[in-house]
Amino acid sequence: MNARNALLIAAVAGLSSLGVADAMGAKEGMEPCFGIARAGMNDCAANGHSCAGKAAADGDKREWILVPKGTCEKIVGGSLKPQG
């Protein structure tokens, strides 16, 4: 394996691990907030899709975005758990 291939493999592995952390809501100081994502602006899987940016409607109670801890329930429509 040459150095270029090793670098490419390391980069892909790093991005993959970031995706897993994001999917788990593991960013320090952040928490998932349901019901406030705009269409196409959700952070991760929900509602039968597996990707960020796939929310079909504004304010869907099963879609979420990450927000600073302690702020979700201060936002109109925000919930720490999916609804519906």
C-alpha positions as CSV (number, residue, x, y, z in Angstrom):
1,M,0.0,0.0,0.0
2,N,1.5,3.4,-0.9
3,A,1.3,6.5,1.2
4,R,-1.5,8.0,-0.9
5,N,-3.8,5.0,-0.4
6,A,-3.0,4.9,3.3
7,L,-3.9,8.6,3.6
8,L,-7.2,8.0,1.7
9,I,-8.2,5.1,3.9
10,A,-7.4,7.1,7.0
11,A,-9.5,10.0,5.8
12,V,-12.5,7.8,4.9
13,A,-12.3,6.0,8.3
14,G,-12.2,9.4,10.1
15,L,-15.2,10.7,8.2
16,S,-17.1,7.4,8.9
17,S,-16.4,7.7,12.6
18,L,-17.7,11.3,12.6
19,G,-20.9,10.1,10.9
20,V,-21.5,7.6,13.6
21,A,-20.9,10.1,16.4
22,D,-23.3,12.6,14.7
23,A,-25.9,9.9,14.3
24,M,-25.7,9.2,18.0
25,G,-26.0,12.9,18.9
26,A,-22.5,12.5,20.5
27,K,-21.2,16.1,20.1
28,E,-20.2,17.4,23.4
29,G,-22.5,20.0,24.8
30,M,-25.2,19.3,22.2
31,E,-28.5,17.4,22.3
32,P,-31.0,16.4,19.6
33,C,-34.1,18.6,19.5
34,F,-37.2,17.2,17.8
35,G,-39.9,19.2,16.1
36,I,-37.9,22.3,15.1
37,A,-36.1,21.2,11.9
38,R,-37.0,22.9,8.7
39,A,-37.6,20.8,5.5
40,G,-34.3,19.5,4.2
41,M,-32.4,20.7,7.3
42,N,-32.6,17.8,9.8
43,D,-29.3,16.4,11.2
44,C,-29.8,12.7,10.9
45,A,-32.0,9.7,10.3
46,A,-35.7,9.6,11.2
47,N,-39.1,9.1,9.6
48,G,-37.9,6.1,7.4
49,H,-34.9,7.8,5.8
50,S,-31.3,7.4,6.8
51,C,-29.7,10.7,5.9
52,A,-29.4,14.3,7.1
53,G,-31.2,16.8,5.0
54,K,-34.1,14.6,4.1
55,A,-36.9,16.1,6.3
56,A,-39.9,16.6,4.1
57,A,-41.7,19.3,6.1
58,D,-41.0,22.1,8.5
59,G,-41.5,21.2,12.2
60,D,-42.0,17.5,11.8
61,K,-42.2,16.1,15.4
62,R,-40.0,13.1,14.4
63,E,-37.2,15.0,12.8
64,W,-34.3,16.6,14.8
65,I,-31.3,18.9,14.8
66,L,-28.6,19.3,17.4
67,V,-28.8,22.3,19.6
68,P,-26.8,23.4,22.7
69,K,-27.8,21.4,25.8
70,G,-30.6,23.1,27.8
71,T,-32.0,25.1,24.9
72,C,-34.4,22.7,23.1
73,E,-37.3,23.0,25.5
74,K,-37.0,26.8,25.4
75,I,-37.7,26.7,21.7
76,V,-41.4,26.8,20.6
77,G,-42.2,23.3,19.4
78,G,-38.9,21.8,20.6
79,S,-38.9,18.4,22.4
80,L,-36.2,16.1,23.7
81,K,-38.1,13.1,22.4
82,P,-39.8,12.4,19.1
83,Q,-43.6,12.9,19.1
84,G,-46.3,11.1,17.1
